[in-house]
Structure formats: C-alpha cells, structure tokens
Amino acid sequence: MKDVFFIRFPQNHRELEKCARWAKACSRQNFTADSVKKDTYICSLHFVNGSGPTSDHPDPIPATATKYEVYLK
C-alpha cells in the first residue's frame, strides 16, 4: 500500500503508560503492554490522517472507533 509505514510500539519498560494506551487502542483480546516486544509495530493508518503519531494526536485511533468518532478528534 502506498504511503503506509509501520511505527514501533513504545517500549513498555520505558514508556509504560503510553505503551498501555497503544495496546488498548488495538482492541485485541489479551493484548496488553506486557505483550509488546521489541518487534511489535502498528500501521500508520491507525493514526489520525494516516501519518503516524503527531504532537496533536500522539496515540493510535481505537480499532473499534467509527469514522464519526475519528472526525470528532
């Protein structure tokens, strides 16, 4: 896919709170910050505008969010 890239998850031993927010946004059963390894990535499309984390939107969009919820951010 064009213009899609992958972002490494925050390291759970350095940025636990941020890592936990990202894991929760994935909405995967039994996936927590403890599940994140050094080779765990998330697709850029899971962020507002598909451009990865920004200062205005540092966390991924929840996987269960509707397009209306995304536009409200």
Predicted model as a PDB file, atoms N, CA, C, CB and O in Angstrom, pLDDT in the B-factor column:
MODEL        1                                                                  
ATOM      1  N   MET A   1       0.852  -1.177   0.000  1.00 69.00           N  
ATOM      2  CA  MET A   1       0.000   0.000   0.000  1.00 69.00           C  
ATOM      3  C   MET A   1       0.896   1.238   0.000  1.00 69.00           C  
ATOM      4  CB  MET A   1      -0.968   0.000   1.229  1.00 69.00           C  
ATOM      5  O   MET A   1       1.893   1.310   0.718  1.00 69.00           O  
ATOM      6  N   LYS A   2       0.522   2.170  -0.796  1.00 81.00           N  
ATOM      7  CA  LYS A   2       1.298   3.391  -0.929  1.00 81.00           C  
ATOM      8  C   LYS A   2       1.127   4.287   0.309  1.00 81.00           C  
ATOM      9  CB  LYS A   2       0.881   4.146  -2.201  1.00 81.00           C  
ATOM     10  O   LYS A   2       0.032   4.392   0.861  1.00 81.00           O  
ATOM     11  N   ASP A   3       2.207   4.921   0.730  1.00 85.00           N  
ATOM     12  CA  ASP A   3       2.209   5.878   1.843  1.00 85.00           C  
ATOM     13  C   ASP A   3       1.848   5.261   3.192  1.00 85.00           C  
ATOM     14  CB  ASP A   3       1.252   6.992   1.546  1.00 85.00           C  
ATOM     15  O   ASP A   3       1.432   5.972   4.106  1.00 85.00           O  
ATOM     16  N   VAL A   4       2.001   3.956   3.321  1.00 91.00           N  
ATOM     17  CA  VAL A   4       1.746   3.290   4.598  1.00 91.00           C  
ATOM     18  C   VAL A   4       3.093   2.859   5.166  1.00 91.00           C  
ATOM     19  CB  VAL A   4       0.773   2.058   4.430  1.00 91.00           C  
ATOM     20  O   VAL A   4       3.945   2.329   4.452  1.00 91.00           O  
ATOM     21  N   PHE A   5       3.267   3.093   6.444  1.00 95.00           N  
ATOM     22  CA  PHE A   5       4.504   2.676   7.096  1.00 95.00           C  
ATOM     23  C   PHE A   5       4.164   2.163   8.484  1.00 95.00           C  
ATOM     24  CB  PHE A   5       5.535   3.847   7.168  1.00 95.00           C  
ATOM     25  O   PHE A   5       3.042   2.326   8.965  1.00 95.00           O  
ATOM     26  N   PHE A   6       5.142   1.545   9.117  1.00 95.00           N  
ATOM     27  CA  PHE A   6       4.916   0.941  10.417  1.00 95.00           C  
ATOM     28  C   PHE A   6       5.734   1.659  11.485  1.00 95.00           C  
ATOM     29  CB  PHE A   6       5.265  -0.551  10.385  1.00 95.00           C  
ATOM     30  O   PHE A   6       6.882   2.042  11.262  1.00 95.00           O  
ATOM     31  N   ILE A   7       5.115   1.830  12.644  1.00 96.00           N  
ATOM     32  CA  ILE A   7       5.717   2.538  13.760  1.00 96.00           C  
ATOM     33  C   ILE A   7       5.928   1.533  14.887  1.00 96.00           C  
ATOM     34  CB  ILE A   7       4.826   3.742  14.224  1.00 96.00           C  
ATOM     35  O   ILE A   7       5.019   0.787  15.251  1.00 96.00           O  
ATOM     36  N   ARG A   8       7.122   1.526  15.423  1.00 96.00           N  
ATOM     37  CA  ARG A   8       7.415   0.635  16.545  1.00 96.00           C  
ATOM     38  C   ARG A   8       6.645   1.101  17.787  1.00 96.00           C  
ATOM     39  CB  ARG A   8       8.948   0.592  16.831  1.00 96.00           C  
ATOM     40  O   ARG A   8       6.569   2.296  18.072  1.00 96.00           O  
ATOM     41  N   PHE A   9       6.084   0.152  18.508  1.00 97.00           N  
ATOM     42  CA  PHE A   9       5.388   0.459  19.764  1.00 97.00           C  
ATOM     43  C   PHE A   9       6.360   1.081  20.753  1.00 97.00           C  
ATOM     44  CB  PHE A   9       4.745  -0.817  20.369  1.00 97.00           C  
ATOM     45  O   PHE A   9       7.552   0.775  20.720  1.00 97.00           O  
ATOM     46  N   PRO A  10       5.873   1.948  21.629  1.00 96.00           N  
ATOM     47  CA  PRO A  10       6.719   2.456  22.715  1.00 96.00           C  
ATOM     48  C   PRO A  10       7.172   1.273  23.574  1.00 96.00           C  
ATOM     49  CB  PRO A  10       5.951   3.521  23.584  1.00 96.00           C  
ATOM     50  O   PRO A  10       6.424   0.311  23.745  1.00 96.00           O  
ATOM     51  N   GLN A  11       8.355   1.337  24.099  1.00 93.00           N  
ATOM     52  CA  GLN A  11       8.866   0.255  24.937  1.00 93.00           C  
ATOM     53  C   GLN A  11       8.163   0.266  26.287  1.00 93.00           C  
ATOM     54  CB  GLN A  11      10.393   0.379  25.124  1.00 93.00           C  
ATOM     55  O   GLN A  11       8.097   1.295  26.960  1.00 93.00           O  
ATOM     56  N   ASN A  12       7.643  -0.887  26.670  1.00 90.00           N  
ATOM     57  CA  ASN A  12       6.850  -0.939  27.903  1.00 90.00           C  
ATOM     58  C   ASN A  12       7.686  -0.690  29.156  1.00 90.00           C  
ATOM     59  CB  ASN A  12       6.165  -2.282  28.015  1.00 90.00           C  
ATOM     60  O   ASN A  12       7.129  -0.300  30.182  1.00 90.00           O  
ATOM     61  N   HIS A  13       8.974  -0.897  29.110  1.00 91.00           N  
ATOM     62  CA  HIS A  13       9.787  -0.642  30.308  1.00 91.00           C  
ATOM     63  C   HIS A  13      10.260   0.814  30.387  1.00 91.00           C  
ATOM     64  CB  HIS A  13      10.997  -1.577  30.327  1.00 91.00           C  
ATOM     65  O   HIS A  13      10.801   1.229  31.412  1.00 91.00           O  
ATOM     66  N   ARG A  14      10.066   1.581  29.331  1.00 93.00           N  
ATOM     67  CA  ARG A  14      10.461   2.997  29.347  1.00 93.00           C  
ATOM     68  C   ARG A  14       9.264   3.947  29.349  1.00 93.00           C  
ATOM     69  CB  ARG A  14      11.340   3.299  28.149  1.00 93.00           C  
ATOM     70  O   ARG A  14       9.284   4.985  30.010  1.00 93.00           O  
ATOM     71  N   GLU A  15       8.235   3.585  28.610  1.00 95.00           N  
ATOM     72  CA  GLU A  15       7.032   4.428  28.483  1.00 95.00           C  
ATOM     73  C   GLU A  15       5.791   3.568  28.717  1.00 95.00           C  
ATOM     74  CB  GLU A  15       6.969   5.116  27.072  1.00 95.00           C  
ATOM     75  O   GLU A  15       4.973   3.383  27.816  1.00 95.00           O  
ATOM     76  N   LEU A  16       5.666   3.060  29.905  1.00 96.00           N  
ATOM     77  CA  LEU A  16       4.599   2.103  30.218  1.00 96.00           C  
ATOM     78  C   LEU A  16       3.210   2.660  29.948  1.00 96.00           C  
ATOM     79  CB  LEU A  16       4.696   1.681  31.664  1.00 96.00           C  
ATOM     80  O   LEU A  16       2.390   1.974  29.337  1.00 96.00           O  
ATOM     81  N   GLU A  17       2.920   3.879  30.383  1.00 96.00           N  
ATOM     82  CA  GLU A  17       1.578   4.450  30.196  1.00 96.00           C  
ATOM     83  C   GLU A  17       1.238   4.602  28.715  1.00 96.00           C  
ATOM     84  CB  GLU A  17       1.476   5.813  30.897  1.00 96.00           C  
ATOM     85  O   GLU A  17       0.136   4.257  28.288  1.00 96.00           O  
ATOM     86  N   LYS A  18       2.182   5.116  27.938  1.00 96.00           N  
ATOM     87  CA  LYS A  18       1.956   5.287  26.500  1.00 96.00           C  
ATOM     88  C   LYS A  18       1.798   3.925  25.826  1.00 96.00           C  
ATOM     89  CB  LYS A  18       3.122   6.077  25.854  1.00 96.00           C  
ATOM     90  O   LYS A  18       0.914   3.750  24.987  1.00 96.00           O  
ATOM     91  N   CYS A  19       2.624   2.986  26.178  1.00 96.00           N  
ATOM     92  CA  CYS A  19       2.544   1.638  25.627  1.00 96.00           C  
ATOM     93  C   CYS A  19       1.180   1.009  25.937  1.00 96.00           C  
ATOM     94  CB  CYS A  19       3.681   0.760  26.189  1.00 96.00           C  
ATOM     95  O   CYS A  19       0.577   0.371  25.074  1.00 96.00           O  
ATOM     96  N   ALA A  20       0.704   1.191  27.158  1.00 96.00           N  
ATOM     97  CA  ALA A  20      -0.594   0.650  27.570  1.00 96.00           C  
ATOM     98  C   ALA A  20      -1.731   1.288  26.771  1.00 96.00           C  
ATOM     99  CB  ALA A  20      -0.814   0.876  29.078  1.00 96.00           C  
ATOM    100  O   ALA A  20      -2.674   0.594  26.391  1.00 96.00           O  
ATOM    101  N   ARG A  21      -1.657   2.607  26.507  1.00 95.00           N  
ATOM    102  CA  ARG A  21      -2.695   3.281  25.706  1.00 95.00           C  
ATOM    103  C   ARG A  21      -2.717   2.721  24.281  1.00 95.00           C  
ATOM    104  CB  ARG A  21      -2.452   4.819  25.673  1.00 95.00           C  
ATOM    105  O   ARG A  21      -3.785   2.473  23.721  1.00 95.00           O  
ATOM    106  N   TRP A  22      -1.552   2.527  23.712  1.00 96.00           N  
ATOM    107  CA  TRP A  22      -1.476   1.998  22.347  1.00 96.00           C  
ATOM    108  C   TRP A  22      -2.018   0.570  22.289  1.00 96.00           C  
ATOM    109  CB  TRP A  22      -0.021   2.036  21.834  1.00 96.00           C  
ATOM    110  O   TRP A  22      -2.753   0.220  21.365  1.00 96.00           O  
ATOM    111  N   ALA A  23      -1.661  -0.245  23.264  1.00 96.00           N  
ATOM    112  CA  ALA A  23      -2.138  -1.632  23.307  1.00 96.00           C  
ATOM    113  C   ALA A  23      -3.658  -1.662  23.448  1.00 96.00           C  
ATOM    114  CB  ALA A  23      -1.474  -2.404  24.475  1.00 96.00           C  
ATOM    115  O   ALA A  23      -4.327  -2.467  22.800  1.00 96.00           O  
ATOM    116  N   LYS A  24      -4.199  -0.797  24.285  1.00 94.00           N  
ATOM    117  CA  LYS A  24      -5.650  -0.740  24.473  1.00 94.00           C  
ATOM    118  C   LYS A  24      -6.344  -0.323  23.183  1.00 94.00           C  
ATOM    119  CB  LYS A  24      -6.012   0.234  25.606  1.00 94.00           C  
ATOM    120  O   LYS A  24      -7.413  -0.843  22.861  1.00 94.00           O  
ATOM    121  N   ALA A  25      -5.751   0.608  22.441  1.00 93.00           N  
ATOM    122  CA  ALA A  25      -6.345   1.079  21.188  1.00 93.00           C  
ATOM    123  C   ALA A  25      -6.439  -0.036  20.145  1.00 93.00           C  
ATOM    124  CB  ALA A  25      -5.533   2.242  20.628  1.00 93.00           C  
ATOM    125  O   ALA A  25      -7.291   0.012  19.258  1.00 93.00           O  
ATOM    126  N   CYS A  26      -5.573  -1.028  20.250  1.00 92.00           N  
ATOM    127  CA  CYS A  26      -5.606  -2.144  19.293  1.00 92.00           C  
ATOM    128  C   CYS A  26      -6.853  -3.009  19.465  1.00 92.00           C  
ATOM    129  CB  CYS A  26      -4.356  -3.010  19.451  1.00 92.00           C  
ATOM    130  O   CYS A  26      -7.266  -3.693  18.529  1.00 92.00           O  
ATOM    131  N   SER A  27      -7.442  -2.982  20.634  1.00 91.00           N  
ATOM    132  CA  SER A  27      -8.670  -3.743  20.931  1.00 91.00           C  
ATOM    133  C   SER A  27      -8.518  -5.241  20.693  1.00 91.00           C  
ATOM    134  CB  SER A  27      -9.814  -3.220  20.088  1.00 91.00           C  
ATOM    135  O   SER A  27      -9.480  -5.921  20.334  1.00 91.00           O  
ATOM    136  N   ARG A  28      -7.310  -5.749  20.894  1.00 92.00           N  
ATOM    137  CA  ARG A  28      -7.077  -7.185  20.759  1.00 92.00           C  
ATOM    138  C   ARG A  28      -7.228  -7.846  22.120  1.00 92.00           C  
ATOM    139  CB  ARG A  28      -5.672  -7.471  20.164  1.00 92.00           C  
ATOM    140  O   ARG A  28      -6.709  -7.356  23.123  1.00 92.00           O  
ATOM    141  N   GLN A  29      -7.936  -8.952  22.145  1.00 93.00           N  
ATOM    142  CA  GLN A  29      -8.156  -9.666  23.391  1.00 93.00           C  
ATOM    143  C   GLN A  29      -6.814 -10.140  23.962  1.00 93.00           C  
ATOM    144  CB  GLN A  29      -9.112 -10.864  23.172  1.00 93.00           C  
ATOM    145  O   GLN A  29      -5.983 -10.692  23.241  1.00 93.00           O  
ATOM    146  N   ASN A  30      -6.619  -9.922  25.237  1.00 96.00           N  
ATOM    147  CA  ASN A  30      -5.418 -10.331  25.966  1.00 96.00           C  
ATOM    148  C   ASN A  30      -4.138  -9.654  25.476  1.00 96.00           C  
ATOM    149  CB  ASN A  30      -5.256 -11.816  25.865  1.00 96.00           C  
ATOM    150  O   ASN A  30      -3.046 -10.164  25.723  1.00 96.00           O  
ATOM    151  N   PHE A  31      -4.248  -8.526  24.792  1.00 95.00           N  
ATOM    152  CA  PHE A  31      -3.074  -7.783  24.334  1.00 95.00           C  
ATOM    153  C   PHE A  31      -2.892  -6.581  25.243  1.00 95.00           C  
ATOM    154  CB  PHE A  31      -3.219  -7.341  22.840  1.00 95.00           C  
ATOM    155  O   PHE A  31      -3.723  -5.673  25.252  1.00 95.00           O  
ATOM    156  N   THR A  32      -1.819  -6.574  25.998  1.00 95.00           N  
ATOM    157  CA  THR A  32      -1.531  -5.508  26.954  1.00 95.00           C  
ATOM    158  C   THR A  32      -0.111  -4.999  26.719  1.00 95.00           C  
ATOM    159  CB  THR A  32      -1.705  -6.009  28.419  1.00 95.00           C  
ATOM    160  O   THR A  32       0.590  -5.476  25.827  1.00 95.00           O  
ATOM    161  N   ALA A  33       0.294  -4.043  27.513  1.00 96.00           N  
ATOM    162  CA  ALA A  33       1.661  -3.525  27.427  1.00 96.00           C  
ATOM    163  C   ALA A  33       2.676  -4.647  27.651  1.00 96.00           C  
ATOM    164  CB  ALA A  33       1.876  -2.394  28.457  1.00 96.00           C  
ATOM    165  O   ALA A  33       3.773  -4.611  27.092  1.00 96.00           O  
ATOM    166  N   ASP A  34       2.319  -5.637  28.460  1.00 95.00           N  
ATOM    167  CA  ASP A  34       3.223  -6.771  28.692  1.00 95.00           C  
ATOM    168  C   ASP A  34       3.403  -7.633  27.445  1.00 95.00           C  
ATOM    169  CB  ASP A  34       2.698  -7.631  29.834  1.00 95.00           C  
ATOM    170  O   ASP A  34       4.378  -8.377  27.344  1.00 95.00           O  
ATOM    171  N   SER A  35       2.476  -7.540  26.499  1.00 95.00           N  
ATOM    172  CA  SER A  35       2.564  -8.311  25.255  1.00 95.00           C  
ATOM    173  C   SER A  35       3.516  -7.684  24.249  1.00 95.00           C  
ATOM    174  CB  SER A  35       1.192  -8.449  24.632  1.00 95.00           C  
ATOM    175  O   SER A  35       3.954  -8.343  23.306  1.00 95.00           O  
ATOM    176  N   VAL A  36       3.833  -6.425  24.446  1.00 96.00           N  
ATOM    177  CA  VAL A  36       4.658  -5.680  23.486  1.00 96.00           C  
ATOM    178  C   VAL A  36       6.120  -6.109  23.598  1.00 96.00           C  
ATOM    179  CB  VAL A  36       4.527  -4.154  23.720  1.00 96.00           C  
ATOM    180  O   VAL A  36       6.707  -6.113  24.680  1.00 96.00           O  
ATOM    181  N   LYS A  37       6.679  -6.464  22.466  1.00 95.00           N  
ATOM    182  CA  LYS A  37       8.090  -6.849  22.378  1.00 95.00           C  
ATOM    183  C   LYS A  37       8.828  -5.827  21.525  1.00 95.00           C  
ATOM    184  CB  LYS A  37       8.249  -8.284  21.783  1.00 95.00           C  
ATOM    185  O   LYS A  37       8.213  -4.891  21.013  1.00 95.00           O  
ATOM    186  N   LYS A  38      10.125  -5.991  21.369  1.00 92.00           N  
ATOM    187  CA  LYS A  38      10.905  -5.015  20.605  1.00 92.00           C  
ATOM    188  C   LYS A  38      10.514  -4.984  19.135  1.00 92.00           C  
ATOM    189  CB  LYS A  38      12.381  -5.319  20.730  1.00 92.00           C  
ATOM    190  O   LYS A  38      10.785  -4.000  18.448  1.00 92.00           O  
ATOM    191  N   ASP A  39       9.887  -6.035  18.645  1.00 95.00           N  
ATOM    192  CA  ASP A  39       9.489  -6.082  17.244  1.00 95.00           C  
ATOM    193  C   ASP A  39       7.976  -5.954  17.044  1.00 95.00           C  
ATOM    194  CB  ASP A  39       9.970  -7.367  16.627  1.00 95.00           C  
ATOM    195  O   ASP A  39       7.434  -6.479  16.071  1.00 95.00           O  
ATOM    196  N   THR A  40       7.297  -5.263  17.954  1.00 96.00           N  
ATOM    197  CA  THR A  40       5.862  -5.025  17.842  1.00 96.00           C  
ATOM    198  C   THR A  40       5.642  -3.660  17.185  1.00 96.00           C  
ATOM    199  CB  THR A  40       5.167  -5.092  19.244  1.00 96.00           C  
ATOM    200  O   THR A  40       6.152  -2.640  17.647  1.00 96.00           O  
ATOM    201  N   TYR A  41       4.875  -3.671  16.104  1.00 96.00           N  
ATOM    202  CA  TYR A  41       4.633  -2.450  15.329  1.00 96.00           C  
ATOM    203  C   TYR A  41       3.147  -2.218  15.142  1.00 96.00           C  
ATOM    204  CB  TYR A  41       5.328  -2.527  13.967  1.00 96.00           C  
ATOM    205  O   TYR A  41       2.332  -3.118  15.342  1.00 96.00           O  
ATOM    206  N   ILE A  42       2.806  -0.994  14.754  1.00 94.00           N  
ATOM    207  CA  ILE A  42       1.438  -0.635  14.395  1.00 94.00           C  
ATOM    208  C   ILE A  42       1.491   0.140  13.083  1.00 94.00           C  
ATOM    209  CB  ILE A  42       0.744   0.205  15.530  1.00 94.00           C  
ATOM    210  O   ILE A  42       2.427   0.901  12.839  1.00 94.00           O  
ATOM    211  N   CYS A  43       0.505  -0.054  12.264  1.00 92.00           N  
ATOM    212  CA  CYS A  43       0.436   0.576  10.948  1.00 92.00           C  
ATOM    213  C   CYS A  43       0.095   2.071  11.072  1.00 92.00           C  
ATOM    214  CB  CYS A  43      -0.610  -0.142  10.068  1.00 92.00           C  
ATOM    215  O   CYS A  43      -0.674   2.468  11.948  1.00 92.00           O  
ATOM    216  N   SER A  44       0.663   2.872  10.206  1.00 92.00           N  
ATOM    217  CA  SER A  44       0.421   4.325  10.237  1.00 92.00           C  
ATOM    218  C   SER A  44      -1.051   4.671  10.016  1.00 92.00           C  
ATOM    219  CB  SER A  44       1.273   5.020   9.176  1.00 92.00           C  
ATOM    220  O   SER A  44      -1.498   5.743  10.424  1.00 92.00           O  
ATOM    221  N   LEU A  45      -1.805   3.784   9.381  1.00 88.00           N  
ATOM    222  CA  LEU A  45      -3.226   4.060   9.124  1.00 88.00           C  
ATOM    223  C   LEU A  45      -4.057   4.086  10.405  1.00 88.00           C  
ATOM    224  CB  LEU A  45      -3.795   3.019   8.172  1.00 88.00           C  
ATOM    225  O   LEU A  45      -5.203   4.534  10.393  1.00 88.00           O  
ATOM    226  N   HIS A  46      -3.489   3.612  11.495  1.00 91.00           N  
ATOM    227  CA  HIS A  46      -4.206   3.618  12.774  1.00 91.00           C  
ATOM    228  C   HIS A  46      -4.088   4.950  13.505  1.00 91.00           C  
ATOM    229  CB  HIS A  46      -3.687   2.508  13.662  1.00 91.00           C  
ATOM    230  O   HIS A  46      -4.462   5.055  14.673  1.00 91.00           O  
ATOM    231  N   PHE A  47      -3.573   5.958  12.829  1.00 92.00           N  
ATOM    232  CA  PHE A  47      -3.430   7.287  13.411  1.00 92.00           C  
ATOM    233  C   PHE A  47      -4.237   8.287  12.591  1.00 92.00           C  
ATOM    234  CB  PHE A  47      -1.936   7.708  13.477  1.00 92.00           C  
ATOM    235  O   PHE A  47      -4.504   8.057  11.411  1.00 92.00           O  
ATOM    236  N   VAL A  48      -4.621   9.384  13.212  1.00 88.00           N  
ATOM    237  CA  VAL A  48      -5.377  10.429  12.527  1.00 88.00           C  
ATOM    238  C   VAL A  48      -4.600  10.845  11.281  1.00 88.00           C  
ATOM    239  CB  VAL A  48      -5.633  11.657  13.469  1.00 88.00           C  
ATOM    240  O   VAL A  48      -3.394  11.084  11.350  1.00 88.00           O  
ATOM    241  N   ASN A  49      -5.273  10.931  10.165  1.00 86.00           N  
ATOM    242  CA  ASN A  49      -4.712  11.285   8.860  1.00 86.00           C  
ATOM    243  C   ASN A  49      -3.738  10.253   8.306  1.00 86.00           C  
ATOM    244  CB  ASN A  49      -4.020  12.605   8.958  1.00 86.00           C  
ATOM    245  O   ASN A  49      -3.114  10.503   7.274  1.00 86.00           O  
ATOM    246  N   GLY A  50      -3.588   9.101   8.956  1.00 87.00           N  
ATOM    247  CA  GLY A  50      -2.718   8.053   8.457  1.00 87.00           C  
ATOM    248  C   GLY A  50      -1.249   8.417   8.414  1.00 87.00           C  
ATOM    249  O   GLY A  50      -0.474   7.810   7.676  1.00 87.00           O  
ATOM    250  N   SER A  51      -0.865   9.408   9.204  1.00 87.00           N  
ATOM    251  CA  SER A  51       0.507   9.901   9.136  1.00 87.00           C  
ATOM    252  C   SER A  51       1.351   9.528  10.343  1.00 87.00           C  
ATOM    253  CB  SER A  51       0.499  11.381   8.985  1.00 87.00           C  
ATOM    254  O   SER A  51       2.452  10.053  10.509  1.00 87.00           O  
ATOM    255  N   GLY A  52       0.862   8.642  11.180  1.00 91.00           N  
ATOM    256  CA  GLY A  52       1.606   8.274  12.371  1.00 91.00           C  
ATOM    257  C   GLY A  52       1.365   9.263  13.501  1.00 91.00           C  
ATOM    258  O   GLY A  52       0.566  10.188  13.362  1.00 91.00           O  
ATOM    259  N   PRO A  53       2.051   9.071  14.613  1.00 94.00           N  
ATOM    260  CA  PRO A  53       1.837   9.943  15.766  1.00 94.00           C  
ATOM    261  C   PRO A  53       2.314  11.373  15.503  1.00 94.00           C  
ATOM    262  CB  PRO A  53       2.553   9.377  16.984  1.00 94.00           C  
ATOM    263  O   PRO A  53       3.351  11.600  14.879  1.00 94.00           O  
ATOM    264  N   THR A  54       1.536  12.315  15.993  1.00 93.00           N  
ATOM    265  CA  THR A  54       1.891  13.729  15.903  1.00 93.00           C  
ATOM    266  C   THR A  54       1.763  14.340  17.294  1.00 93.00           C  
ATOM    267  CB  THR A  54       0.984  14.485  14.867  1.00 93.00           C  
ATOM    268  O   THR A  54       1.277  13.683  18.215  1.00 93.00           O  
ATOM    269  N   SER A  55       2.184  15.562  17.451  1.00 93.00           N  
ATOM    270  CA  SER A  55       2.053  16.208  18.770  1.00 93.00           C  
ATOM    271  C   SER A  55       0.586  16.405  19.140  1.00 93.00           C  
ATOM    272  CB  SER A  55       2.783  17.565  18.782  1.00 93.00           C  
ATOM    273  O   SER A  55       0.235  16.347  20.318  1.00 93.00           O  
ATOM    274  N   ASP A  56      -0.277  16.640  18.144  1.00 91.00           N  
ATOM    275  CA  ASP A  56      -1.708  16.804  18.414  1.00 91.00           C  
ATOM    276  C   ASP A  56      -2.408  15.471  18.655  1.00 91.00           C  
ATOM    277  CB  ASP A  56      -2.376  17.528  17.259  1.00 91.00           C  
ATOM    278  O   ASP A  56      -3.359  15.405  19.433  1.00 91.00           O  
ATOM    279  N   HIS A  57      -1.949  14.413  17.999  1.00 90.00           N  
ATOM    280  CA  HIS A  57      -2.568  13.080  18.086  1.00 90.00           C  
ATOM    281  C   HIS A  57      -1.469  12.032  18.274  1.00 90.00           C  
ATOM    282  CB  HIS A  57      -3.421  12.766  16.804  1.00 90.00           C  
ATOM    283  O   HIS A  57      -1.110  11.339  17.322  1.00 90.00           O  
ATOM    284  N   PRO A  58      -0.932  11.909  19.491  1.00 94.00           N  
ATOM    285  CA  PRO A  58       0.194  11.004  19.716  1.00 94.00           C  
ATOM    286  C   PRO A  58      -0.175   9.525  19.819  1.00 94.00           C  
ATOM    287  CB  PRO A  58       0.892  11.405  20.952  1.00 94.00           C  
ATOM    288  O   PRO A  58       0.700   8.664  19.723  1.00 94.00           O  
ATOM    289  N   ASP A  59      -1.448   9.225  20.011  1.00 94.00           N  
ATOM    290  CA  ASP A  59      -1.876   7.843  20.199  1.00 94.00           C  
ATOM    291  C   ASP A  59      -2.695   7.354  19.015  1.00 94.00           C  
ATOM    292  CB  ASP A  59      -2.683   7.708  21.484  1.00 94.00           C  
ATOM    293  O   ASP A  59      -3.324   8.155  18.324  1.00 94.00           O  
ATOM    294  N   PRO A  60      -2.694   6.034  18.772  1.00 94.00           N  
ATOM    295  CA  PRO A  60      -3.488   5.483  17.676  1.00 94.00           C  
ATOM    296  C   PRO A  60      -4.985   5.633  17.929  1.00 94.00           C  
ATOM    297  CB  PRO A  60      -3.143   4.014  17.466  1.00 94.00           C  
ATOM    298  O   PRO A  60      -5.435   5.765  19.068  1.00 94.00           O  
ATOM    299  N   ILE A  61      -5.727   5.609  16.854  1.00 91.00           N  
ATOM    300  CA  ILE A  61      -7.185   5.630  16.920  1.00 91.00           C  
ATOM    301  C   ILE A  61      -7.634   4.256  17.416  1.00 91.00           C  
ATOM    302  CB  ILE A  61      -7.830   5.980  15.516  1.00 91.00           C  
ATOM    303  O   ILE A  61      -7.114   3.247  16.940  1.00 91.00           O  
ATOM    304  N   PRO A  62      -8.569   4.180  18.343  1.00 88.00           N  
ATOM    305  CA  PRO A  62      -9.056   2.868  18.774  1.00 88.00           C  
ATOM    306  C   PRO A  62      -9.582   2.068  17.586  1.00 88.00           C  
ATOM    307  CB  PRO A  62     -10.157   3.024  19.836  1.00 88.00           C  
ATOM    308  O   PRO A  62     -10.299   2.602  16.740  1.00 88.00           O  
ATOM    309  N   ALA A  63      -9.228   0.800  17.526  1.00 85.00           N  
ATOM    310  CA  ALA A  63      -9.615  -0.053  16.409  1.00 85.00           C  
ATOM    311  C   ALA A  63     -11.128  -0.145  16.250  1.00 85.00           C  
ATOM    312  CB  ALA A  63      -9.036  -1.437  16.592  1.00 85.00           C  
ATOM    313  O   ALA A  63     -11.624  -0.429  15.160  1.00 85.00           O  
ATOM    314  N   THR A  64     -11.852   0.092  17.323  1.00 83.00           N  
ATOM    315  CA  THR A  64     -13.310  -0.009  17.273  1.00 83.00           C  
ATOM    316  C   THR A  64     -13.989   1.330  16.971  1.00 83.00           C  
ATOM    317  CB  THR A  64     -13.827  -0.552  18.586  1.00 83.00           C  
ATOM    318  O   THR A  64     -15.217   1.403  16.939  1.00 83.00           O  
ATOM    319  N   ALA A  65     -13.205   2.388  16.750  1.00 82.00           N  
ATOM    320  CA  ALA A  65     -13.777   3.712  16.513  1.00 82.00           C  
ATOM    321  C   ALA A  65     -14.465   3.783  15.155  1.00 82.00           C  
ATOM    322  CB  ALA A  65     -12.692   4.783  16.606  1.00 82.00           C  
ATOM    323  O   ALA A  65     -14.014   3.190  14.175  1.00 82.00           O  
ATOM    324  N   THR A  66     -15.550   4.512  15.125  1.00 80.00           N  
ATOM    325  CA  THR A  66     -16.225   4.737  13.844  1.00 80.00           C  
ATOM    326  C   THR A  66     -15.600   5.947  13.170  1.00 80.00           C  
ATOM    327  CB  THR A  66     -17.760   4.943  14.038  1.00 80.00           C  
ATOM    328  O   THR A  66     -14.864   6.702  13.806  1.00 80.00           O  
ATOM    329  N   LYS A  67     -15.885   6.133  11.898  1.00 72.00           N  
ATOM    330  CA  LYS A  67     -15.314   7.281  11.197  1.00 72.00           C  
ATOM    331  C   LYS A  67     -15.805   8.591  11.805  1.00 72.00           C  
ATOM    332  CB  LYS A  67     -15.666   7.226   9.706  1.00 72.00           C  
ATOM    333  O   LYS A  67     -15.111   9.604  11.721  1.00 72.00           O  
ATOM    334  N   TYR A  68     -16.969   8.587  12.406  1.00 73.00           N  
ATOM    335  CA  TYR A  68     -17.508   9.788  13.043  1.00 73.00           C  
ATOM    336  C   TYR A  68     -16.735  10.138  14.312  1.00 73.00           C  
ATOM    337  CB  TYR A  68     -18.989   9.595  13.369  1.00 73.00           C  
ATOM    338  O   TYR A  68     -16.481  11.310  14.591  1.00 73.00           O  
ATOM    339  N   GLU A  69     -16.364   9.111  15.078  1.00 68.00           N  
ATOM    340  CA  GLU A  69     -15.575   9.345  16.277  1.00 68.00           C  
ATOM    341  C   GLU A  69     -14.188   9.869  15.935  1.00 68.00           C  
ATOM    342  CB  GLU A  69     -15.464   8.069  17.091  1.00 68.00           C  
ATOM    343  O   GLU A  69     -13.635  10.685  16.673  1.00 68.00           O  
ATOM    344  N   VAL A  70     -13.634   9.417  14.848  1.00 66.00           N  
ATOM    345  CA  VAL A  70     -12.307   9.879  14.414  1.00 66.00           C  
ATOM    346  C   VAL A  70     -12.361  11.338  14.002  1.00 66.00           C  
ATOM    347  CB  VAL A  70     -11.781   9.021  13.248  1.00 66.00           C  
ATOM    348  O   VAL A  70     -11.457  12.102  14.337  1.00 66.00           O  
ATOM    349  N   TYR A  71     -13.400  11.744  13.284  1.00 61.00           N  
ATOM    350  CA  TYR A  71     -13.519  13.116  12.838  1.00 61.00           C  
ATOM    351  C   TYR A  71     -13.737  14.095  13.991  1.00 61.00           C  
ATOM    352  CB  TYR A  71     -14.644  13.230  11.854  1.00 61.00           C  
ATOM    353  O   TYR A  71     -13.442  15.282  13.857  1.00 61.00           O  
ATOM    354  N   LEU A  72     -14.251  13.607  15.119  1.00 57.00           N  
ATOM    355  CA  LEU A  72     -14.501  14.473  16.262  1.00 57.00           C  
ATOM    356  C   LEU A  72     -13.221  14.806  17.024  1.00 57.00           C  
ATOM    357  CB  LEU A  72     -15.498  13.822  17.194  1.00 57.00           C  
ATOM    358  O   LEU A  72     -13.226  15.706  17.864  1.00 57.00           O  
ATOM    359  N   LYS A  73     -12.156  14.119  16.757  1.00 53.00           N  
ATOM    360  CA  LYS A  73     -10.902  14.344  17.481  1.00 53.00           C  
ATOM    361  C   LYS A  73     -10.176  15.554  17.002  1.00 53.00           C  
ATOM    362  CB  LYS A  73     -10.009  13.161  17.363  1.00 53.00           C  
ATOM    363  O   LYS A  73      -9.104  15.874  17.516  1.00 53.00           O  
TER     364      LYS A  73                                                      
ENDMDL                                                                          
END                                                                             
